[in-house]
Amino acid sequence: MKRRAVTAGSGTRRRPVRLLTGLAVPLTAVALAGLPGVAVAAGETPPPAPEIKNLSMDEGTAACVSGTDRPYLRSAARLKARLAGHPLGDGRFDTVGGEFEITWRDGDGQPVTKTQNGGHACEYVYDLKAPEAPTVASEEFPADSADWLPVLGRHGTFTVRSASADTASYRYWFTGGAPVDIAADTLGGSATIPYFATRDGSITLTVQAVDRAGNASPQVSHTFRVSASDPLGSWDLNDPEGATSAHASKGPVAEAGGGVTFGADGSAGTAYPKSALLDGSASGHLATETPVVDTHGSFSAGAWVKPADATGTRTVLSQDAGEGHSFTLGQRATDDGAEWAFTFGGRTVTGGPVEADRWTHVEAVYDAYTGLPRLYVNGTATTAKKAAAPDESASDGAFQIGRARTAAGYGAFWSGSVAAVRVHGRVLVDDEITRAASRAPSSLGLWDFEGLAEDAKSAPATHGGPAMTLHGGTLVANSGTTCPEAYLCAPFPPDFADATLALDGESGWASTTEPVPALDESFTVVAHYFTDDTEREGPVTVLAQGGEGHEGFRVRYADSTWQLLVTDADGTERMLASPPGHLEPYQVWAQVAVVHDREHGTLRLVVDDNWKDELVASHRFATAGGGALAVGAAPSGEGAHEFLHGAVDNVSAYRGVLDQDDLSSLAFGNEPHFPVPEAS
């Protein structure tokens, strides 16, 4: 590392001289102007010296400084000065020139100077030598361990240090992340990198030491393997009828009071088909004899619950502390009923209204590192705005399911079902809670029109759904059948079987004998259609349910757009989305789907795997809806309108939200597989 000194020039009336070096060596520049010994014309006043504020280096990006303030650069700086001459009138100015004095050290370390004069020094350090690679150490996340580290949801640090005395900072990134720069605690010192393990698997931390000139050392990798630790307490609450305690797969047994009935139904689509029903009385609870979790550190506690009463303050989970409790998770009374709530350390986090007789997953999380309590309701998080702190003077006591302790005794008794109680001595990360709160979709019916006579007037459903009535100009077209219009018989959908429902475009349509999806739940409805009718007059409806006095939805093609319409509970029909599109492709089978995500309050229209955000509208149905599921037309009074001229096939409905992969599978005639989430 070498220094370079450069001197910047005089304001004399002579030809400007600029001495620049082409060598990659340090320089110091000095500005010369109006200094003693500088010759000027007789009777003339020397031009003003350049102001220091108008001197700069590195094309103006670095100030003209010297001493300890000098910058460290990886390339030779270009000096810049602004000179001023005297006005001569008529818009003319005195011509001035400038000189730059350059000082550097030669190969023998001897100083070399050109145009030695006084002035203001502009110094920088020219440095191309990279610092040595750092070392990385971590107590929480040791490297190259053959074992998986049970550190998911835990905080820790890495200490990085380079042996080079000029290390100013460190650049680091974790697998899949962007680079981050962190300053060394002192020049040549170490730095501490914080880390919160948010995902499992093999994780690599890559680090470089960086000096003041921006030179980076070789990369150093630190690889560690992250896994999840087991819960401290785990009760499925699927014990047989007549049981007096809840079996614990982890943690102590929870003794049941007389107001607890085992064997109640659990949440569909989960790994917990049974639950415990608590009657809301003082004896409707379960409790351990010992604490389950240390609430002075990070912890998480959650369960699947179905409230029987959506009013009042009621507790799902709590843990005793002294004469009170360390935390409560449950519902809190409001003017309109109740809201989900997690209370800890004097802070309460709420998560939306409680709905009676509806299975809901709730999870309370306290992160001792940030001090922030967080409440998840069906996987959606709400975080406290201010930190909370545990009562250090109160020791943890018994763990409670269905009640909370106060100075006056136990109260806030839960009324309803509880299943899958889990308690962890750490933070559960978002992905874990999403999995815990997920439910597998299930089929509500599939109508494929297989095995029917050409003139059939009813099509049964597989998977237990209601039959579908075939109205007006419909024909079950089988492979090899003579059809009124040949295109209605062929080509058949790829990977589907050999029958479709042909529609004449005038009176042909089909509808179920009763509603299929409950509109106030998450659902997905899918239909496949075919048409070569390029001369359409007016709208064409492909899918619909409800309307005509009931809440409902309708998917139609009109005015060169796909339209998603909903009918509200008061009978008002509104258009939620109207993306441009085509009823095309002609003579090719296409797919239309409606996906209602109740938990997030959205309704999505998917046409031919067009999974776009602009096709999602904010909407949540208020009622289950009373209208039948219709394909090929829009129900109207005793009949229908907006008929499709073509064919439909493989109409299916599901409880739950199908994703893009599921719909892609359906497009090729493959029934998607919905594995029930594994028990946590």
PLY file of the C-alpha trace (Angstrom):
ply
format ascii 1.0
element vertex 680
property float x
property float y
property float z
element edge 679
property int vertex1
property int vertex2
end_header
0.00 0.00 0.00
1.51 3.35 -1.10
0.65 7.02 -0.81
0.37 9.44 -3.66
0.47 13.26 -3.37
-0.73 15.65 -6.05
-0.63 19.48 -6.09
-3.15 21.55 -8.08
-2.11 24.55 -10.04
-1.57 28.33 -10.14
-3.81 30.94 -11.56
-1.14 32.53 -13.77
-1.59 33.95 -17.21
0.26 31.35 -19.17
-0.43 28.21 -21.07
-2.15 25.68 -18.79
0.03 22.81 -17.73
-1.45 19.55 -16.45
0.84 16.83 -15.24
-0.91 13.47 -14.88
0.58 10.10 -14.26
-0.28 6.93 -16.10
1.28 4.83 -13.36
-0.90 2.98 -10.85
0.80 4.51 -7.79
-0.46 6.74 -4.96
-0.51 10.53 -5.48
-0.93 13.73 -3.52
-2.24 16.81 -5.38
-1.64 20.43 -4.32
-3.54 23.43 -5.75
-1.34 26.40 -6.75
-2.72 29.89 -7.42
-1.71 33.45 -6.43
1.14 32.12 -4.34
4.43 34.02 -3.58
6.91 33.77 -6.41
4.32 33.31 -9.11
4.96 35.83 -11.92
2.10 37.98 -13.22
1.84 40.68 -15.90
2.80 44.21 -14.83
-0.05 46.19 -13.42
-2.33 43.19 -13.23
-3.84 41.60 -10.19
-3.23 37.85 -9.89
-6.37 35.80 -10.50
-8.01 34.39 -7.37
-6.70 31.09 -6.03
-9.00 28.08 -6.50
-11.22 27.53 -3.51
-10.62 24.31 -1.64
-14.29 23.43 -1.84
-13.92 23.38 -5.64
-11.07 20.86 -5.55
-12.03 17.19 -5.83
-10.66 13.78 -6.70
-11.95 10.70 -8.46
-14.08 12.69 -10.95
-15.68 14.70 -8.18
-16.82 11.76 -6.04
-14.20 12.33 -3.32
-13.44 15.60 -1.53
-10.00 17.14 -1.57
-8.72 16.07 1.86
-5.47 14.95 3.45
-4.17 13.21 6.53
-6.41 10.77 8.37
-9.42 11.80 6.25
-7.86 10.65 2.99
-9.87 8.02 1.11
-8.71 4.53 0.17
-9.18 3.78 -3.53
-8.66 0.82 -5.83
-7.88 2.98 -8.89
-5.86 6.16 -9.49
-7.90 9.26 -8.77
-8.56 11.91 -11.41
-8.04 15.40 -9.97
-10.41 18.23 -10.68
-10.19 21.98 -9.94
-12.33 24.94 -10.94
-10.31 28.13 -11.76
-11.64 31.70 -12.11
-10.28 34.65 -14.11
-11.03 38.40 -13.95
-13.89 39.73 -16.11
-12.60 41.87 -19.02
-16.00 43.18 -20.17
-18.08 42.35 -23.21
-18.63 38.90 -21.78
-14.90 38.11 -21.84
-12.80 36.78 -18.97
-9.12 36.70 -18.20
-7.53 33.46 -19.34
-5.93 31.43 -16.57
-4.11 28.13 -16.38
-3.42 25.66 -13.66
-0.69 23.31 -12.55
-0.85 20.04 -10.64
2.09 18.93 -8.59
2.39 15.14 -8.36
4.29 13.26 -5.69
4.72 9.50 -5.43
7.27 6.92 -4.38
9.28 5.04 -6.97
10.15 1.36 -6.98
12.90 1.94 -4.39
10.50 3.76 -2.08
12.07 7.15 -2.84
9.77 10.20 -3.18
9.43 11.68 -6.66
7.88 15.13 -7.19
6.94 17.07 -10.30
6.32 20.85 -10.22
7.19 21.37 -6.58
5.31 24.36 -5.22
3.17 25.00 -2.18
-0.60 24.68 -2.01
-3.40 22.49 -0.64
-2.82 18.74 -0.57
-5.39 16.23 -1.88
-4.36 12.80 -0.60
-5.60 9.29 -1.06
-4.30 5.79 -0.54
-4.10 3.54 -3.57
-4.65 -0.02 -2.37
-4.98 -3.19 -4.46
-4.05 -5.76 -1.83
-7.00 -7.81 -0.57
-7.25 -8.69 3.11
-6.85 -12.24 4.31
-9.86 -14.53 4.31
-11.80 -14.46 7.59
-12.54 -17.24 10.03
-16.15 -18.04 11.03
-17.31 -19.46 14.35
-20.73 -20.00 15.95
-21.78 -21.62 19.19
-25.41 -22.09 18.07
-24.69 -23.09 14.45
-21.38 -25.02 14.35
-20.10 -25.93 10.89
-19.71 -29.30 9.20
-21.51 -31.23 11.90
-22.55 -34.71 10.86
-25.69 -34.29 12.93
-28.72 -32.20 12.16
-28.97 -29.25 14.54
-32.42 -28.82 16.17
-32.23 -25.04 15.81
-35.20 -24.18 13.57
-36.95 -21.15 15.05
-33.96 -20.17 17.19
-31.69 -17.11 17.19
-27.90 -17.22 17.20
-24.77 -15.42 15.98
-21.63 -15.94 13.94
-18.30 -14.27 14.80
-16.13 -13.43 11.76
-12.54 -12.16 11.91
-9.73 -11.50 9.41
-6.06 -11.36 10.38
-5.53 -8.28 8.17
-5.15 -5.06 10.12
-6.91 -2.99 7.46
-10.17 -5.00 7.38
-13.00 -2.46 7.63
-16.09 -4.61 7.04
-17.38 -8.03 6.10
-19.68 -9.07 3.27
-21.85 -12.12 3.87
-24.86 -14.00 2.55
-26.79 -17.12 3.44
-28.02 -19.73 0.99
-30.48 -18.09 -1.39
-30.03 -14.63 0.18
-28.59 -11.34 -1.05
-25.17 -10.04 0.10
-25.11 -7.87 3.22
-22.26 -5.63 4.45
-21.52 -5.28 8.15
-18.82 -3.05 9.67
-16.01 -4.48 11.77
-16.17 -3.43 15.43
-12.79 -1.70 14.93
-10.39 -1.43 11.99
-8.90 -4.88 11.67
-11.41 -6.23 14.17
-14.22 -8.77 14.09
-17.95 -8.55 13.41
-20.98 -10.38 14.78
-23.59 -11.64 12.29
-27.06 -12.35 13.74
-29.12 -15.21 12.35
-32.62 -16.58 12.89
-33.18 -20.07 11.48
-36.39 -19.78 9.45
-36.08 -22.96 7.38
-34.66 -26.42 7.73
-32.11 -28.09 5.50
-28.45 -27.51 4.74
-27.59 -23.80 5.06
-24.33 -22.17 3.99
-23.01 -18.84 5.24
-20.46 -17.28 2.85
-18.20 -14.46 4.13
-15.54 -12.12 2.71
-13.36 -9.56 4.51
-13.36 -6.12 2.84
-10.78 -3.34 3.37
-11.23 0.44 3.17
-10.50 0.48 -0.56
-13.18 -2.12 -1.25
-10.81 -5.04 -1.87
-12.51 -8.29 -0.91
-10.81 -11.41 0.40
-11.40 -14.92 -0.94
-14.77 -16.38 0.10
-15.08 -18.60 3.15
-18.04 -20.99 3.56
-19.62 -22.19 6.80
-22.23 -24.95 6.31
-24.61 -26.20 8.97
-27.70 -28.45 8.95
-30.97 -27.17 10.45
-33.82 -29.33 11.72
-36.88 -28.77 13.92
-36.94 -29.74 17.58
-39.81 -31.79 18.99
-42.60 -30.09 20.95
-42.43 -30.04 24.73
-46.11 -30.91 24.97
-48.28 -32.75 22.44
-51.90 -33.88 22.97
-54.00 -34.94 19.95
-57.10 -35.23 22.20
-58.31 -38.20 20.16
-58.66 -40.36 23.26
-61.56 -42.84 23.37
-64.95 -42.02 24.83
-64.96 -42.42 28.58
-61.28 -41.56 29.02
-60.43 -39.44 32.06
-57.14 -38.03 30.81
-55.51 -37.03 27.52
-52.57 -39.10 26.34
-49.43 -37.04 25.70
-47.06 -38.07 22.91
-44.71 -35.48 24.45
-44.92 -33.95 27.89
-47.04 -34.83 30.92
-50.49 -36.40 30.88
-53.37 -33.89 31.01
-56.06 -34.92 33.47
-59.62 -34.22 32.31
-62.44 -32.71 34.36
-65.98 -34.03 34.33
-67.06 -31.50 31.68
-64.76 -33.03 29.03
-66.14 -35.55 26.51
-63.72 -37.40 24.25
-64.64 -38.81 20.83
-66.17 -35.69 19.25
-65.56 -35.08 15.55
-62.34 -33.34 14.56
-61.48 -30.98 11.73
-61.98 -32.48 8.24
-58.87 -32.62 6.06
-56.47 -32.81 9.02
-54.67 -35.64 10.77
-57.01 -35.22 13.74
-60.38 -36.86 13.03
-61.38 -36.74 16.70
-61.40 -34.06 19.39
-62.31 -33.34 22.99
-65.54 -31.42 23.65
-65.44 -28.99 26.59
-68.83 -27.95 27.94
-67.95 -24.45 29.19
-68.40 -25.32 32.85
-65.83 -25.16 35.64
-65.16 -28.87 35.15
-64.74 -28.56 31.38
-60.95 -28.43 31.30
-57.74 -30.49 31.15
-54.61 -29.75 33.21
-51.12 -31.11 33.82
-49.52 -31.33 37.25
-46.28 -29.63 36.14
-45.29 -26.78 33.82
-44.80 -27.61 30.15
-42.78 -24.63 28.89
-40.57 -21.92 30.36
-42.45 -18.75 29.42
-39.47 -16.58 30.40
-37.96 -17.50 27.03
-39.35 -17.99 23.54
-42.35 -20.31 23.23
-45.25 -21.28 20.98
-48.62 -22.81 21.84
-51.45 -23.70 19.47
-54.42 -25.96 18.73
-57.33 -26.69 16.40
-60.52 -25.37 18.02
-64.23 -25.16 17.19
-66.00 -22.67 19.48
-69.57 -23.51 20.45
-70.15 -19.92 21.57
-68.77 -16.87 19.77
-69.42 -14.53 22.69
-67.61 -13.81 25.94
-64.02 -14.27 27.07
-62.94 -17.91 26.94
-59.54 -19.59 27.16
-58.21 -22.39 24.95
-54.67 -22.62 26.41
-52.85 -21.04 29.36
-50.17 -21.76 31.91
-50.31 -20.89 35.58
-47.81 -18.43 37.04
-48.01 -17.63 40.73
-51.61 -16.77 41.55
-52.30 -15.85 37.92
-51.21 -16.97 34.49
-48.18 -16.36 32.28
-50.21 -16.28 29.05
-53.67 -16.96 27.65
-54.76 -17.97 24.16
-58.43 -17.94 23.29
-61.25 -15.50 22.62
-61.89 -12.08 24.16
-65.33 -10.48 24.46
-66.17 -7.54 22.19
-69.30 -5.45 21.70
-70.24 -7.61 18.70
-69.26 -11.01 20.09
-65.65 -12.09 20.54
-62.25 -11.89 18.85
-59.26 -14.22 18.91
-56.64 -13.01 21.38
-53.19 -13.87 22.77
-52.20 -12.11 25.99
-48.67 -12.16 27.39
-46.54 -9.79 29.45
-49.17 -7.09 29.59
-49.73 -7.09 25.80
-52.71 -8.48 23.90
-52.65 -9.34 20.21
-55.98 -9.90 18.47
-56.71 -11.77 15.25
-60.23 -11.15 13.97
-63.74 -12.23 14.96
-64.58 -15.64 16.39
-67.13 -17.68 14.43
-69.14 -20.35 16.21
-69.10 -23.95 14.98
-66.20 -23.34 12.60
-62.89 -25.15 12.98
-60.06 -22.66 13.36
-56.34 -23.10 13.96
-54.85 -20.66 16.49
-51.20 -20.29 17.44
-49.57 -18.02 20.03
-45.87 -17.21 19.52
-43.55 -15.21 21.77
-40.07 -14.33 20.50
-37.88 -13.45 23.48
-35.21 -12.03 21.12
-37.52 -9.34 19.72
-39.90 -9.27 22.68
-42.88 -9.30 20.32
-45.92 -11.56 20.83
-47.59 -12.82 17.64
-50.97 -14.44 17.05
-51.75 -16.67 14.06
-55.35 -17.42 13.08
-55.59 -20.02 10.30
-52.00 -19.24 9.42
-52.44 -15.46 9.17
-50.26 -13.52 11.61
-50.83 -10.39 13.67
-47.86 -9.01 15.62
-47.92 -6.74 18.65
-46.68 -3.22 17.99
-44.82 -3.05 21.30
-42.59 -5.57 23.03
-43.75 -7.60 25.99
-41.75 -8.99 28.90
-42.53 -11.92 31.20
-43.03 -11.46 34.92
-39.63 -12.53 36.20
-40.94 -12.92 39.74
-43.65 -15.45 38.81
-42.63 -19.06 38.29
-44.43 -21.26 35.78
-47.09 -23.65 37.03
-49.51 -26.19 35.61
-50.52 -26.12 31.94
-54.24 -25.61 31.29
-56.52 -26.54 28.39
-59.88 -24.78 28.58
-59.40 -22.31 31.45
-57.13 -19.58 32.90
-56.11 -18.81 36.46
-56.57 -15.40 38.11
-56.27 -14.17 41.68
-59.96 -14.98 42.07
-59.48 -18.56 40.86
-59.97 -20.32 37.53
-62.35 -18.90 34.96
-62.87 -18.01 31.27
-63.90 -21.62 30.58
-63.81 -22.83 26.99
-66.99 -24.00 25.31
-66.43 -26.12 22.22
-64.05 -28.69 20.72
-60.26 -28.78 20.96
-57.75 -30.97 19.10
-54.02 -31.16 18.32
-52.63 -29.07 21.20
-48.92 -28.37 20.71
-46.45 -26.46 22.91
-42.87 -25.63 21.84
-40.01 -24.02 23.72
-39.06 -21.93 20.71
-40.51 -19.79 17.96
-42.52 -21.68 15.37
-41.66 -20.23 11.94
-44.25 -19.24 9.35
-43.88 -22.38 7.22
-44.45 -24.62 10.24
-47.60 -22.76 11.21
-48.87 -22.78 7.63
-48.53 -26.56 7.58
-50.12 -26.92 11.02
-53.10 -24.81 9.91
-53.57 -26.50 6.54
-56.38 -28.83 5.58
-56.31 -31.15 2.59
-58.95 -30.43 -0.06
-61.56 -33.13 -0.56
-63.80 -33.97 -3.49
-67.45 -32.89 -3.41
-68.30 -34.55 -6.70
-67.09 -35.37 -10.22
-69.43 -35.45 -13.23
-67.72 -37.15 -16.21
-70.90 -38.37 -18.03
-69.40 -41.82 -18.57
-71.61 -44.87 -19.14
-74.78 -42.87 -19.92
-77.22 -43.31 -22.77
-77.29 -40.61 -25.43
-80.68 -39.35 -24.28
-79.94 -39.53 -20.53
-81.54 -36.81 -18.42
-79.49 -37.31 -15.27
-75.77 -37.76 -14.63
-74.63 -39.26 -11.32
-71.58 -37.97 -9.49
-68.66 -39.90 -8.16
-67.26 -39.16 -4.68
-70.73 -38.79 -3.20
-71.93 -35.59 -4.83
-75.53 -34.97 -5.94
-76.73 -35.98 -9.38
-76.73 -33.48 -12.24
-79.95 -32.98 -14.21
-79.53 -32.57 -17.99
-81.91 -29.97 -19.41
-83.20 -29.15 -22.90
-80.97 -29.67 -25.88
-78.36 -31.91 -24.29
-76.85 -35.09 -25.65
-74.39 -37.50 -24.06
-71.88 -37.86 -26.87
-69.90 -41.13 -26.77
-66.94 -42.03 -28.89
-68.25 -43.38 -32.20
-71.73 -41.95 -31.69
-73.45 -40.21 -34.57
-74.03 -36.64 -33.41
-76.24 -33.88 -34.78
-73.03 -31.89 -35.16
-69.93 -33.96 -35.67
-67.59 -31.63 -33.80
-69.50 -32.29 -30.57
-68.32 -35.90 -30.58
-64.67 -35.42 -31.43
-61.99 -34.69 -30.59
-62.42 -35.89 -27.01
-60.49 -34.26 -24.16
-56.92 -35.47 -23.71
-56.69 -38.29 -21.16
-60.43 -38.06 -20.42
-62.69 -41.02 -21.03
-65.01 -41.39 -24.03
-68.08 -39.32 -23.17
-68.93 -35.62 -23.08
-72.09 -33.59 -22.64
-73.02 -31.88 -25.91
-74.97 -28.59 -25.67
-77.01 -27.11 -28.52
-76.51 -23.44 -27.55
-80.28 -22.86 -27.35
-81.73 -24.85 -24.46
-79.07 -27.34 -23.39
-77.50 -27.04 -19.94
-77.06 -29.04 -16.72
-77.48 -28.36 -13.01
-77.14 -30.31 -9.78
-80.15 -31.21 -7.69
-78.73 -29.27 -4.71
-75.89 -26.83 -3.96
-72.46 -28.43 -4.13
-69.82 -26.28 -2.44
-70.84 -24.33 0.65
-70.04 -20.81 -0.48
-69.05 -19.64 3.01
-66.24 -22.21 3.03
-63.13 -22.42 0.86
-63.96 -24.24 -2.39
-62.84 -24.88 -5.96
-65.13 -25.61 -8.92
-63.72 -26.70 -12.29
-65.27 -27.32 -15.71
-63.82 -28.25 -19.11
-65.49 -26.87 -22.21
-65.19 -27.13 -25.99
-66.65 -24.92 -28.73
-66.03 -23.84 -32.30
-68.83 -21.28 -32.25
-66.97 -18.22 -33.51
-70.11 -16.18 -34.22
-71.44 -15.71 -30.72
-74.25 -13.29 -30.03
-74.39 -12.11 -26.41
-72.83 -13.58 -23.25
-72.03 -17.25 -22.74
-71.99 -18.73 -19.21
-69.76 -21.71 -18.49
-70.10 -22.08 -14.68
-72.51 -20.74 -12.06
-73.92 -21.43 -8.63
-76.56 -19.50 -6.71
-78.05 -16.22 -7.86
-81.77 -15.54 -8.22
-82.26 -14.75 -4.54
-79.22 -16.62 -3.26
-75.58 -15.65 -2.88
-73.60 -17.04 -5.76
-71.02 -16.69 -8.51
-71.07 -16.80 -12.29
-68.32 -17.17 -14.89
-69.20 -15.98 -18.37
-67.64 -14.73 -21.58
-69.01 -11.43 -22.89
-67.71 -8.41 -24.79
-64.37 -10.12 -25.49
-63.65 -10.58 -21.79
-63.97 -13.27 -19.18
-66.21 -12.02 -16.40
-66.41 -13.18 -12.79
-69.64 -12.01 -11.20
-70.99 -12.54 -7.69
-74.45 -12.16 -6.24
-74.40 -10.75 -2.72
-76.71 -11.84 0.08
-79.06 -8.94 -0.72
-79.44 -10.09 -4.34
-77.09 -7.48 -5.86
-74.92 -8.81 -8.69
-71.44 -7.33 -9.03
-68.57 -7.90 -11.44
-65.35 -8.72 -9.57
-62.98 -9.28 -12.48
-63.10 -8.70 -16.20
-59.77 -9.63 -17.81
-59.48 -9.56 -21.61
-59.53 -12.98 -23.21
-61.15 -15.28 -25.70
-63.61 -18.14 -25.60
-60.92 -19.71 -27.74
-58.99 -21.81 -28.44
-61.49 -23.13 -30.96
-61.71 -26.90 -31.37
-59.45 -27.32 -28.33
-60.63 -28.31 -24.88
-60.12 -25.56 -22.30
-60.53 -25.33 -18.54
-62.31 -22.76 -16.34
-62.03 -22.75 -12.54
-63.29 -20.64 -9.64
-61.19 -20.76 -6.45
-62.58 -19.28 -3.22
-60.06 -18.85 -0.39
-62.21 -18.00 2.57
-59.36 -17.52 5.02
-57.82 -14.80 2.86
-61.13 -13.47 1.56
-60.40 -13.91 -2.15
-62.14 -15.26 -5.23
-59.95 -16.27 -8.16
-60.84 -16.92 -11.80
-58.49 -19.29 -13.63
-58.90 -19.76 -17.39
-56.61 -22.31 -19.06
-54.01 -22.28 -16.26
-53.85 -18.46 -16.42
-52.91 -18.08 -12.74
-52.56 -14.29 -12.60
-52.88 -11.95 -9.65
-55.15 -9.60 -11.61
-57.69 -12.41 -11.77
-58.07 -12.39 -7.97
-60.71 -10.23 -6.29
-61.33 -9.56 -2.61
-64.54 -11.32 -1.68
-65.95 -13.51 1.06
-69.42 -15.04 0.85
-71.64 -14.45 3.87
-73.85 -17.53 3.54
-73.57 -21.11 2.32
-75.71 -20.26 -0.71
-78.83 -22.07 -1.81
-78.60 -22.37 -5.58
-77.59 -25.40 -7.62
-74.30 -25.77 -9.49
-74.88 -25.14 -13.21
-72.75 -25.66 -16.32
-73.33 -24.40 -19.84
-75.83 -21.66 -18.95
-76.89 -19.21 -16.23
-79.96 -20.25 -14.18
-82.84 -17.81 -14.40
-86.14 -18.45 -12.64
-87.38 -21.84 -13.75
-85.05 -21.91 -16.75
-81.73 -20.56 -17.94
-80.09 -18.15 -20.39
-76.62 -17.37 -21.86
-76.30 -20.89 -23.33
-72.96 -22.36 -24.40
-72.89 -23.96 -27.86
-70.39 -26.79 -27.55
-69.61 -29.41 -24.95
-68.60 -29.75 -21.31
-66.86 -32.58 -19.48
-65.21 -33.52 -16.20
-67.00 -30.98 -14.04
-65.65 -31.24 -10.49
-66.02 -29.50 -7.15
-63.81 -29.56 -4.07
-63.89 -28.43 -0.48
-60.73 -26.37 -0.05
-58.31 -24.41 -2.22
-56.67 -26.11 -5.19
-53.35 -24.64 -6.29
-51.91 -24.13 -9.75
-50.34 -27.60 -9.87
-53.66 -29.20 -8.95
-55.47 -27.37 -11.73
-52.75 -28.25 -14.24
-53.23 -31.90 -13.33
-56.99 -31.62 -13.85
-56.46 -30.03 -17.27
-55.02 -33.34 -18.46
-57.75 -35.47 -16.98
-55.76 -36.51 -13.91
-57.51 -36.47 -10.56
-55.17 -34.64 -8.12
-54.06 -36.39 -4.96
-54.62 -34.54 -1.69
-52.62 -36.13 1.12
-53.83 -35.27 4.60
-51.16 -33.18 6.38
-49.09 -35.25 8.75
-49.58 -34.81 12.46
-47.09 -32.32 13.85
0 1
1 2
2 3
3 4
4 5
5 6
6 7
7 8
8 9
9 10
10 11
11 12
12 13
13 14
14 15
15 16
16 17
17 18
18 19
19 20
20 21
21 22
22 23
23 24
24 25
25 26
26 27
27 28
28 29
29 30
30 31
31 32
32 33
33 34
34 35
35 36
36 37
37 38
38 39
39 40
40 41
41 42
42 43
43 44
44 45
45 46
46 47
47 48
48 49
49 50
50 51
51 52
52 53
53 54
54 55
55 56
56 57
57 58
58 59
59 60
60 61
61 62
62 63
63 64
64 65
65 66
66 67
67 68
68 69
69 70
70 71
71 72
72 73
73 74
74 75
75 76
76 77
77 78
78 79
79 80
80 81
81 82
82 83
83 84
84 85
85 86
86 87
87 88
88 89
89 90
90 91
91 92
92 93
93 94
94 95
95 96
96 97
97 98
98 99
99 100
100 101
101 102
102 103
103 104
104 105
105 106
106 107
107 108
108 109
109 110
110 111
111 112
112 113
113 114
114 115
115 116
116 117
117 118
118 119
119 120
120 121
121 122
122 123
123 124
124 125
125 126
126 127
127 128
128 129
129 130
130 131
131 132
132 133
133 134
134 135
135 136
136 137
137 138
138 139
139 140
140 141
141 142
142 143
143 144
144 145
145 146
146 147
147 148
148 149
149 150
150 151
151 152
152 153
153 154
154 155
155 156
156 157
157 158
158 159
159 160
160 161
161 162
162 163
163 164
164 165
165 166
166 167
167 168
168 169
169 170
170 171
171 172
172 173
173 174
174 175
175 176
176 177
177 178
178 179
179 180
180 181
181 182
182 183
183 184
184 185
185 186
186 187
187 188
188 189
189 190
190 191
191 192
192 193
193 194
194 195
195 196
196 197
197 198
198 199
199 200
200 201
201 202
202 203
203 204
204 205
205 206
206 207
207 208
208 209
209 210
210 211
211 212
212 213
213 214
214 215
215 216
216 217
217 218
218 219
219 220
220 221
221 222
222 223
223 224
224 225
225 226
226 227
227 228
228 229
229 230
230 231
231 232
232 233
233 234
234 235
235 236
236 237
237 238
238 239
239 240
240 241
241 242
242 243
243 244
244 245
245 246
246 247
247 248
248 249
249 250
250 251
251 252
252 253
253 254
254 255
255 256
256 257
257 258
258 259
259 260
260 261
261 262
262 263
263 264
264 265
265 266
266 267
267 268
268 269
269 270
270 271
271 272
272 273
273 274
274 275
275 276
276 277
277 278
278 279
279 280
280 281
281 282
282 283
283 284
284 285
285 286
286 287
287 288
288 289
289 290
290 291
291 292
292 293
293 294
294 295
295 296
296 297
297 298
298 299
299 300
300 301
301 302
302 303
303 304
304 305
305 306
306 307
307 308
308 309
309 310
310 311
311 312
312 313
313 314
314 315
315 316
316 317
317 318
318 319
319 320
320 321
321 322
322 323
323 324
324 325
325 326
326 327
327 328
328 329
329 330
330 331
331 332
332 333
333 334
334 335
335 336
336 337
337 338
338 339
339 340
340 341
341 342
342 343
343 344
344 345
345 346
346 347
347 348
348 349
349 350
350 351
351 352
352 353
353 354
354 355
355 356
356 357
357 358
358 359
359 360
360 361
361 362
362 363
363 364
364 365
365 366
366 367
367 368
368 369
369 370
370 371
371 372
372 373
373 374
374 375
375 376
376 377
377 378
378 379
379 380
380 381
381 382
382 383
383 384
384 385
385 386
386 387
387 388
388 389
389 390
390 391
391 392
392 393
393 394
394 395
395 396
396 397
397 398
398 399
399 400
400 401
401 402
402 403
403 404
404 405
405 406
406 407
407 408
408 409
409 410
410 411
411 412
412 413
413 414
414 415
415 416
416 417
417 418
418 419
419 420
420 421
421 422
422 423
423 424
424 425
425 426
426 427
427 428
428 429
429 430
430 431
431 432
432 433
433 434
434 435
435 436
436 437
437 438
438 439
439 440
440 441
441 442
442 443
443 444
444 445
445 446
446 447
447 448
448 449
449 450
450 451
451 452
452 453
453 454
454 455
455 456
456 457
457 458
458 459
459 460
460 461
461 462
462 463
463 464
464 465
465 466
466 467
467 468
468 469
469 470
470 471
471 472
472 473
473 474
474 475
475 476
476 477
477 478
478 479
479 480
480 481
481 482
482 483
483 484
484 485
485 486
486 487
487 488
488 489
489 490
490 491
491 492
492 493
493 494
494 495
495 496
496 497
497 498
498 499
499 500
500 501
501 502
502 503
503 504
504 505
505 506
506 507
507 508
508 509
509 510
510 511
511 512
512 513
513 514
514 515
515 516
516 517
517 518
518 519
519 520
520 521
521 522
522 523
523 524
524 525
525 526
526 527
527 528
528 529
529 530
530 531
531 532
532 533
533 534
534 535
535 536
536 537
537 538
538 539
539 540
540 541
541 542
542 543
543 544
544 545
545 546
546 547
547 548
548 549
549 550
550 551
551 552
552 553
553 554
554 555
555 556
556 557
557 558
558 559
559 560
560 561
561 562
562 563
563 564
564 565
565 566
566 567
567 568
568 569
569 570
570 571
571 572
572 573
573 574
574 575
575 576
576 577
577 578
578 579
579 580
580 581
581 582
582 583
583 584
584 585
585 586
586 587
587 588
588 589
589 590
590 591
591 592
592 593
593 594
594 595
595 596
596 597
597 598
598 599
599 600
600 601
601 602
602 603
603 604
604 605
605 606
606 607
607 608
608 609
609 610
610 611
611 612
612 613
613 614
614 615
615 616
616 617
617 618
618 619
619 620
620 621
621 622
622 623
623 624
624 625
625 626
626 627
627 628
628 629
629 630
630 631
631 632
632 633
633 634
634 635
635 636
636 637
637 638
638 639
639 640
640 641
641 642
642 643
643 644
644 645
645 646
646 647
647 648
648 649
649 650
650 651
651 652
652 653
653 654
654 655
655 656
656 657
657 658
658 659
659 660
660 661
661 662
662 663
663 664
664 665
665 666
666 667
667 668
668 669
669 670
670 671
671 672
672 673
673 674
674 675
675 676
676 677
677 678
678 679
